[in-house]
């Protein structure tokens, strides 16, 4: 559902979802034709298409021209939006979600890590692999590999869950400050273990976020996160400055 969705269309989408959950239209089946649904629901074709749009955006159906509208789930998909302005928002992001640790080990710089490092860097890393979940249903939104350089790896015991960002634990343990983070976003296909852990089909479309944490010019930590396309979005805010470096005043403020 978006802010622009008509409440009447949302309510009708809820009624259709209830009928799907009751087994009238099982997952994998096609909904009846537009004409049949319009007659059953007392809707115009325009209104029905708007309702179908709500169902599609919530992950209940998929529409394909020439085929029809197929039921792909009986539950609305959870969706998490991460808003980023500064490093503090990363800490808030961690507090609002749950990170379950799947595996942790020391390893040499792997080919996968070399591919995302901004410059060649040898040595050992502590790799922590896990799943981040959000929402009441605890639906997975992130499959992540967290790499910490060995000189900074003794930041504390890593249990079954992480509740604090690793960079904050490193800062506290070593009395240092992460000065900046570089971030790269790209499209990705979710395959293998990542697809299984995120509960999506193999080769499902997704997003990859690589964050590199620096102490001055030194790399301390690298995270590689994979996100399913229908459960995660990313919002950033940019402050505009004038020629003197002052932040622009909000509209209506002189």
ChimeraX attribute file (.defattr): number of C-alpha atoms within 10 A of each C-alpha:
attribute: neighborCount
match mode: 1-to-1
recipient: residues
	/A:1	15
	/A:2	9
	/A:3	6
	/A:4	6
	/A:5	13
	/A:6	14
	/A:7	11
	/A:8	11
	/A:9	20
	/A:10	19
	/A:11	13
	/A:12	20
	/A:13	22
	/A:14	16
	/A:15	13
	/A:16	20
	/A:17	22
	/A:18	15
	/A:19	14
	/A:20	20
	/A:21	15
	/A:22	11
	/A:23	11
	/A:24	13
	/A:25	19
	/A:26	17
	/A:27	16
	/A:28	12
	/A:29	15
	/A:30	17
	/A:31	19
	/A:32	14
	/A:33	10
	/A:34	16
	/A:35	12
	/A:36	11
	/A:37	15
	/A:38	17
	/A:39	11
	/A:40	10
	/A:41	12
	/A:42	11
	/A:43	16
	/A:44	14
	/A:45	14
	/A:46	10
	/A:47	16
	/A:48	20
	/A:49	15
	/A:50	18
	/A:51	23
	/A:52	22
	/A:53	21
	/A:54	23
	/A:55	25
	/A:56	20
	/A:57	16
	/A:58	20
	/A:59	20
	/A:60	24
	/A:61	25
	/A:62	17
	/A:63	16
	/A:64	9
	/A:65	6
	/A:66	6
	/A:67	8
	/A:68	15
	/A:69	21
	/A:70	20
	/A:71	22
	/A:72	16
	/A:73	19
	/A:74	19
	/A:75	13
	/A:76	16
	/A:77	14
	/A:78	19
	/A:79	18
	/A:80	18
	/A:81	11
	/A:82	13
	/A:83	15
	/A:84	16
	/A:85	12
	/A:86	12
	/A:87	12
	/A:88	9
	/A:89	13
	/A:90	17
	/A:91	16
	/A:92	15
	/A:93	17
	/A:94	17
	/A:95	14
	/A:96	11
	/A:97	18
	/A:98	20
	/A:99	23
	/A:100	18
	/A:101	18
	/A:102	14
	/A:103	11
	/A:104	16
	/A:105	10
	/A:106	15
	/A:107	14
	/A:108	14
	/A:109	19
	/A:110	12
	/A:111	8
	/A:112	9
	/A:113	17
	/A:114	13
	/A:115	10
	/A:116	16
	/A:117	15
	/A:118	10
	/A:119	9
	/A:120	10
	/A:121	12
	/A:122	11
	/A:123	11
	/A:124	17
	/A:125	24
	/A:126	22
	/A:127	24
	/A:128	19
	/A:129	20
	/A:130	23
	/A:131	22
	/A:132	22
	/A:133	21
	/A:134	20
	/A:135	14
	/A:136	7
	/A:137	8
	/A:138	12
	/A:139	18
	/A:140	25
	/A:141	28
	/A:142	25
	/A:143	26
	/A:144	24
	/A:145	23
	/A:146	19
	/A:147	26
	/A:148	25
	/A:149	22
	/A:150	17
	/A:151	13
	/A:152	17
	/A:153	22
	/A:154	15
	/A:155	17
	/A:156	11
	/A:157	8
	/A:158	12
	/A:159	10
	/A:160	11
	/A:161	14
	/A:162	18
	/A:163	14
	/A:164	16
	/A:165	15
	/A:166	22
	/A:167	22
	/A:168	15
	/A:169	16
	/A:170	21
	/A:171	15
	/A:172	13
	/A:173	14
	/A:174	13
	/A:175	8
	/A:176	12
	/A:177	14
	/A:178	18
	/A:179	12
	/A:180	15
	/A:181	16
	/A:182	11
	/A:183	13
	/A:184	11
	/A:185	12
	/A:186	10
	/A:187	13
	/A:188	17
	/A:189	18
	/A:190	25
	/A:191	17
	/A:192	11
	/A:193	11
	/A:194	22
	/A:195	21
	/A:196	13
	/A:197	16
	/A:198	22
	/A:199	14
	/A:200	16
	/A:201	12
	/A:202	14
	/A:203	13
	/A:204	14
	/A:205	17
	/A:206	20
	/A:207	19
	/A:208	20
	/A:209	17
	/A:210	21
	/A:211	19
	/A:212	19
	/A:213	21
	/A:214	18
	/A:215	15
	/A:216	11
	/A:217	9
	/A:218	10
	/A:219	19
	/A:220	21
	/A:221	25
	/A:222	25
	/A:223	21
	/A:224	21
	/A:225	22
	/A:226	25
	/A:227	26
	/A:228	25
	/A:229	18
	/A:230	16
	/A:231	20
	/A:232	18
	/A:233	15
	/A:234	11
	/A:235	9
	/A:236	9
	/A:237	9
	/A:238	7
	/A:239	9
	/A:240	11
	/A:241	11
	/A:242	9
	/A:243	7
	/A:244	6
	/A:245	8
	/A:246	10
	/A:247	11
	/A:248	12
	/A:249	12
	/A:250	7
	/A:251	6
	/A:252	5
	/A:253	6
	/A:254	6
